[in-house]
């Protein structure tokens, strides 16, 4: 049975907080009121500290993945457009689900629906599976009465978002594999091959060139103090993550990433495509522009772009148009700003945003190909030079020894 955190008021006006088990949010609310507590906030207990890692990610209580969510949304949209009630559609999918965690999440939503809650409120009880963006779109669909149509658009959006993420990860997969292979080769040479040859040099008492002495010293350090080096690397990663949690440092790092040659335009392209896709889907679902902009902001991973959206929201509240407010930030491409301006003038903002997203995706794919085509040979060259440097440093005294014997 899921556990919910609650914040409630007593009849005396005091605030009480705690957690309680219940089948649904409605059942928890009724249980609290039976104890003469007035619920202020009730949410599913999903914090990392409340559950062990194994129970959270490998049990039936783990959240839906993005791939699961996209498939389920598409199936629900098809059933709803065929005339099936939303609770029946989710109940059918829950019965057919082969994974325990999918069945658990869907059954919890169905229970909320049958308790009288609308879909947007029912999925709010599963915040790790249905993020605020998803909840906002479903709420807009309920207000417009076009649930099937909006869910279809939402499913397409989720599929595009997943595909965009896979493209970005795929672009880095091969370079990451090359880097890993290079690291393992160098580690093998420095911890096994070089120490074996070092014994030969020690017995020969031959004067060694600087490059050989450097490689031998580095090898000895890795063998004897590799554990310390590993601790320092882990500590550096931990410190970097702590530092990036600070807004000012994260802003500087993200700005530096955007200004990097090749990588910067590539990151901006993926972020632009994600932003424009989100805005297009929300605007077509009749979500108010400020709400849509705030929701689209949450999909951005770069803090510089998020800050630009914050400034855009301020200017929109002052009465400025979206195209002018967004264009004044100087971060998004002029093509996207021009398309938004055309959409505002023609009344087809959602269509222009969708076209802008497609254009950004196409440019990102082209830049990804250029980036990987340049990065792969550079990595191979760097790996070859490292291995060659180690081999030459080790082989040079051996060659000199052979020439002296002759």
matplotlib code that plots the C-alpha trace (Angstrom):
import matplotlib.pyplot as plt

x = [0.0, 1.5, 2.5, 1.6, 3.1, 0.6, 0.4, -2.8, -4.4, -6.0, -9.2, -7.1, -5.1, -1.9, 0.0, 0.7, 3.0, 3.6, 3.0, 0.2, -0.6, -3.6, -4.9, -5.7, -5.3, -9.1, -8.8, -6.0, -8.0, -10.9, -8.7, -7.2, -10.6, -11.7, -8.9, -10.2, -7.4, -8.0, -5.7, -3.6, -1.3, -1.1, 1.5, 3.0, 6.1, 8.7, 11.8, 15.0, 15.5, 12.1, 12.9, 15.9, 17.4, 16.5, 12.8, 12.6, 14.0, 13.7, 10.3, 6.8, 6.9, 9.3, 8.0, 7.2, 10.1, 9.8, 9.5, 6.7, 4.9, 5.0, 3.6, 0.9, -0.2, -0.5, -2.5, -4.8, -5.3, -6.3, -8.8, -10.3, -10.7, -12.5, -15.1, -13.7, -14.0, -10.6, -10.9, -11.8, -8.9, -6.4, -7.9, -7.5, -3.9, -3.2, -4.6, -2.4, 0.7, 3.5, 5.7, 4.6, 5.5, 3.4, 0.4, 0.8, 0.9, -2.0, -4.1, -3.5, -4.6, -7.7, -8.6, -8.4, -10.6, -13.2, -13.1, -14.4, -11.2, -10.5, -7.6, -5.3, -5.8, -5.6, -2.1, -0.9, -0.7, 2.1, 4.5, 7.5, 5.6, 3.6, 5.6, 4.0, 4.2, 2.2, -0.3, -0.8, -1.5, -4.0, -5.7, -5.9, -7.4, -10.1, -11.0, -11.2, -13.1, -10.7, -9.0, -8.4, -6.9, -4.7, -3.5, -2.5, -0.5, 1.0, 2.0, 3.7, 5.5, 6.8, 7.9, 9.8, 11.4, 12.5, 13.9, 15.7, 17.3, 18.4, 20.0, 21.9, 23.0, 23.8, 26.1, 28.2, 28.1, 30.9, 33.3, 32.6, 33.4, 36.7, 37.7, 36.9, 39.0, 41.9, 41.8, 41.8, 44.7, 46.8, 46.0, 47.0, 50.3, 51.1, 50.2, 51.4, 53.6, 55.8, 56.5, 57.7, 60.1, 61.2, 62.8, 65.0, 66.2, 66.9, 69.1, 71.0, 71.7, 71.6, 71.3, 67.7, 66.5, 64.1, 61.0, 61.6, 62.3, 59.0, 57.0, 58.5, 57.9, 54.3, 53.8, 55.2, 52.9, 49.8, 50.7, 51.5, 49.2, 46.4, 43.9, 44.7, 44.3, 40.9, 39.8, 41.0, 39.0, 35.8, 36.3, 36.8, 33.6, 31.7, 33.0, 32.2, 28.6, 28.3, 29.7, 27.4, 24.4, 25.2, 23.3, 26.1, 28.7, 26.2, 25.4, 29.1, 29.6, 26.5, 27.5, 30.9, 29.4, 27.2, 30.2, 32.3, 33.0, 31.0, 29.7, 27.9, 25.8, 25.0, 23.7, 21.8, 20.1, 18.9, 17.7, 15.9, 14.2, 13.0, 11.7, 9.9, 8.4, 7.1, 5.7, 4.0, 2.3, 1.1, -0.1, -2.0, -3.7, -4.9, -2.6, -2.2, 1.1, 2.6, 1.8, 3.1, 6.3, 6.8, 6.2, 8.6, 11.3, 11.3, 12.4, 15.5, 18.8, 20.9, 20.6, 21.4, 18.4, 16.2, 17.3, 16.3, 12.9, 12.5, 13.3, 10.9, 8.1, 8.6, 8.5, 5.3, 3.6, 4.5, 2.7, 5.5, 4.8, 6.4, 8.7, 10.0, 10.5, 12.2, 14.3, 15.6, 17.4, 19.8, 20.1, 17.7, 18.3, 16.9, 15.0, 13.0, 12.2, 11.1, 8.8, 7.2, 6.7, 5.0, 2.9, 1.7, 0.8, -1.0, -2.7, -0.8, 1.7, 1.6, 2.2, 5.2, 6.6, 6.4, 8.1, 10.8, 11.3, 11.7, 14.2, 16.2, 16.2, 17.4, 20.2, 21.1, 21.4, 23.7, 25.9, 26.0, 27.3, 30.0, 30.8, 31.2, 33.0, 35.6, 35.7, 36.2, 39.5, 40.8, 40.1, 41.7, 44.7, 45.0, 44.8, 47.4, 49.8, 49.5, 50.2, 53.0, 54.5, 54.6, 56.0, 58.7, 59.7, 60.1, 61.6, 64.3, 66.6, 66.2, 67.2, 70.2, 71.1, 70.9, 73.0, 75.6, 75.9, 76.5]
y = [0.0, 3.4, 5.8, 9.5, 12.5, 15.0, 18.5, 19.2, 21.7, 20.8, 22.5, 24.5, 25.9, 24.0, 22.4, 18.7, 16.8, 13.1, 10.1, 7.6, 4.6, 4.7, 3.3, 6.8, 10.4, 10.5, 7.7, 9.4, 12.7, 10.9, 9.2, 12.5, 14.2, 11.3, 12.2, 15.8, 17.0, 19.3, 18.3, 21.1, 19.1, 15.4, 13.9, 10.5, 9.7, 9.6, 11.2, 9.3, 9.2, 7.5, 4.3, 2.2, 2.3, -1.3, -0.8, 2.4, 1.4, -2.4, -3.0, -2.4, 1.0, 2.6, 5.3, 5.0, 5.5, 8.1, 5.3, 3.6, 7.0, 7.7, 4.2, 4.4, 7.9, 6.8, 3.7, 5.8, 8.4, 5.7, 4.1, 7.5, 8.5, 5.2, 6.1, 4.3, 6.1, 7.2, 5.0, 2.0, 2.6, 2.8, -0.2, -2.3, -1.2, -2.0, -5.5, -6.0, -4.5, -7.1, -5.0, -4.8, -1.1, -0.1, -2.0, -0.4, 3.2, 2.7, 1.0, 3.9, 6.4, 4.3, 4.2, 8.0, 8.4, 6.0, 8.0, 11.0, 12.9, 14.3, 12.8, 15.8, 15.4, 11.6, 11.6, 14.3, 11.5, 10.0, 13.0, 10.9, 9.2, 12.3, 15.5, 19.0, 19.5, 16.3, 17.3, 20.8, 19.4, 16.9, 19.8, 21.8, 18.9, 18.5, 22.2, 22.1, 18.8, 17.4, 14.7, 12.3, 14.9, 16.5, 13.1, 12.2, 15.4, 14.7, 11.1, 12.5, 15.1, 12.4, 10.2, 13.2, 14.1, 10.5, 10.3, 13.6, 12.4, 9.1, 11.1, 13.2, 10.1, 8.2, 11.0, 10.6, 6.8, 6.1, 8.8, 7.7, 4.1, 5.2, 7.1, 4.1, 1.8, 4.2, 4.5, 0.7, 0.3, 2.9, 1.6, -1.9, -0.7, 1.4, -1.2, -4.4, -4.0, -1.1, -2.6, -5.8, -3.8, -1.6, -4.7, -5.2, -1.6, -1.9, -5.0, -3.5, -0.2, 1.6, 5.4, 6.2, 9.1, 11.6, 10.3, 6.7, 7.8, 9.9, 6.9, 4.5, 7.0, 7.5, 3.8, 3.3, 6.0, 4.4, 1.0, 2.1, 5.1, 4.4, 4.0, 7.6, 8.8, 7.1, 8.7, 12.2, 11.7, 10.7, 13.6, 16.0, 14.7, 15.1, 18.6, 19.5, 18.4, 20.3, 23.4, 23.0, 23.0, 26.7, 28.9, 31.4, 28.6, 26.6, 29.8, 30.4, 26.7, 26.6, 29.9, 28.5, 25.4, 27.4, 29.5, 26.4, 25.9, 22.9, 21.7, 25.0, 25.2, 21.5, 21.9, 25.0, 23.2, 20.3, 22.7, 24.8, 21.8, 20.6, 24.1, 24.7, 21.2, 21.8, 25.2, 23.9, 21.1, 23.3, 26.2, 23.7, 22.4, 26.0, 26.4, 30.1, 31.4, 32.3, 28.9, 27.2, 29.3, 28.4, 24.7, 24.7, 26.3, 23.1, 21.0, 23.1, 21.7, 24.9, 27.5, 30.3, 29.5, 29.0, 32.5, 33.9, 32.3, 33.9, 37.3, 36.6, 35.8, 39.2, 41.1, 39.2, 40.3, 43.8, 43.5, 42.6, 40.1, 36.6, 37.1, 40.5, 39.3, 36.1, 37.8, 40.5, 37.7, 37.0, 33.3, 31.6, 31.5, 34.3, 31.7, 30.6, 34.2, 35.0, 32.0, 33.0, 36.5, 35.1, 32.8, 35.7, 37.7, 34.8, 33.3, 30.0, 30.1, 26.4, 25.5, 27.9, 26.6, 23.1, 24.1, 25.8, 22.6, 20.5, 23.0, 23.0, 19.2, 19.0, 21.5, 19.6, 16.3, 18.0, 19.5, 16.2, 14.5, 17.2, 17.0, 13.2, 13.1, 15.5, 14.1, 10.4, 10.7, 13.2, 10.6, 7.8, 10.1, 11.0, 7.4, 6.4, 9.2, 8.2, 4.5, 5.5, 7.8, 5.0, 2.4, 4.8, 5.8, 2.1, 0.9, 3.7, 2.3, -1.2, -0.1, 1.7, -1.4, -3.5, -1.1, -1.0, -4.8, -4.8]
z = [0.0, -0.9, 1.8, 1.6, 3.3, 4.7, 6.2, 8.1, 10.5, 13.8, 14.8, 17.2, 14.2, 14.8, 11.9, 11.9, 9.5, 9.0, 6.8, 6.5, 4.3, 2.0, -1.2, -2.7, -1.8, -1.2, 1.3, 3.1, 3.2, 4.7, 7.3, 8.4, 8.7, 10.8, 13.2, 13.2, 11.0, 8.0, 5.1, 3.6, 1.4, 0.6, -1.7, -2.4, -0.4, -3.1, -1.6, -2.0, 1.8, 2.4, 0.5, -0.1, -3.5, -4.2, -3.3, -5.2, -8.5, -8.6, -7.1, -8.1, -6.5, -9.0, -11.3, -15.0, -17.3, -20.2, -22.7, -20.6, -20.3, -24.1, -24.9, -22.3, -23.3, -27.0, -26.1, -23.8, -26.6, -29.1, -26.6, -25.6, -29.3, -29.9, -27.3, -24.2, -20.9, -19.4, -16.3, -18.4, -20.8, -17.9, -16.2, -19.4, -19.8, -16.1, -16.6, -19.7, -18.1, -17.8, -15.5, -11.9, -11.4, -14.5, -13.1, -9.7, -11.0, -13.4, -10.7, -8.3, -11.0, -11.8, -8.0, -7.9, -11.0, -9.6, -6.3, -8.3, -9.0, -12.5, -14.4, -13.8, -10.0, -10.2, -11.8, -9.4, -6.8, -8.9, -9.3, -10.3, -13.1, -14.3, -14.1, -13.8, -17.5, -18.1, -15.4, -16.9, -20.4, -19.1, -17.1, -20.3, -22.1, -19.4, -19.8, -23.6, -23.7, -26.3, -24.2, -27.1, -29.4, -26.7, -25.5, -29.1, -29.3, -25.9, -27.0, -30.1, -28.0, -25.6, -28.4, -30.0, -26.6, -26.2, -29.7, -29.3, -26.0, -27.7, -30.6, -28.1, -26.2, -29.4, -30.6, -27.4, -27.2, -29.7, -28.4, -24.8, -25.8, -27.5, -24.4, -22.2, -24.4, -24.5, -20.7, -20.2, -22.7, -21.0, -17.5, -18.6, -20.1, -17.0, -14.4, -16.0, -19.1, -17.9, -14.4, -16.1, -18.3, -15.4, -13.7, -16.8, -16.6, -12.9, -13.4, -16.3, -14.4, -17.7, -17.8, -18.9, -20.9, -19.2, -21.1, -19.9, -16.3, -16.4, -17.6, -15.1, -12.3, -13.4, -13.6, -10.1, -8.7, -10.3, -9.0, -5.5, -5.1, -7.6, -4.7, -3.6, -7.2, -7.4, -4.1, -5.4, -8.6, -6.7, -4.3, -7.3, -8.9, -5.6, -5.1, -8.7, -8.3, -5.0, -6.8, -9.8, -7.3, -6.7, -9.1, -9.9, -10.6, -12.7, -14.7, -15.5, -16.5, -18.7, -20.4, -21.1, -22.6, -24.9, -26.0, -26.9, -30.6, -32.1, -28.8, -27.9, -31.0, -30.7, -27.1, -28.1, -31.0, -28.8, -26.1, -28.7, -30.3, -26.8, -25.9, -29.2, -29.2, -25.6, -26.5, -29.7, -27.8, -24.9, -27.2, -29.4, -26.2, -25.4, -22.4, -21.5, -23.0, -19.6, -18.2, -21.3, -21.1, -17.5, -18.2, -21.2, -19.0, -16.8, -19.8, -20.4, -18.9, -19.4, -16.6, -19.1, -21.2, -18.1, -16.9, -20.3, -20.0, -16.6, -18.1, -21.0, -18.5, -16.8, -20.1, -21.1, -17.9, -18.9, -22.2, -24.6, -27.3, -27.1, -30.1, -28.9, -25.3, -26.3, -29.0, -26.6, -24.6, -27.4, -26.8, -29.2, -32.9, -35.1, -37.1, -34.1, -33.2, -36.7, -36.8, -33.5, -34.8, -38.0, -35.8, -33.7, -36.7, -38.5, -35.5, -36.1, -33.3, -32.5, -36.1, -36.4, -33.1, -34.4, -37.6, -35.5, -33.5, -36.7, -38.1, -34.8, -34.8, -38.4, -37.7, -34.5, -36.5, -39.0, -36.3, -34.5, -37.6, -38.0, -34.3, -34.2, -37.6, -36.1, -32.6, -33.5, -35.5, -32.8, -30.1, -32.1, -32.8, -29.1, -28.1, -30.6, -29.5, -25.8, -26.6, -29.0, -26.3, -23.7, -26.2, -27.5, -23.9, -23.0, -26.3, -26.6, -23.9, -25.2, -28.7, -27.3, -25.3, -28.5, -30.5, -27.7, -27.7, -31.4]

ax = plt.figure().add_subplot(projection="3d")
ax.plot(x, y, z, "-o")
ax.set_aspect("equal")
plt.show()
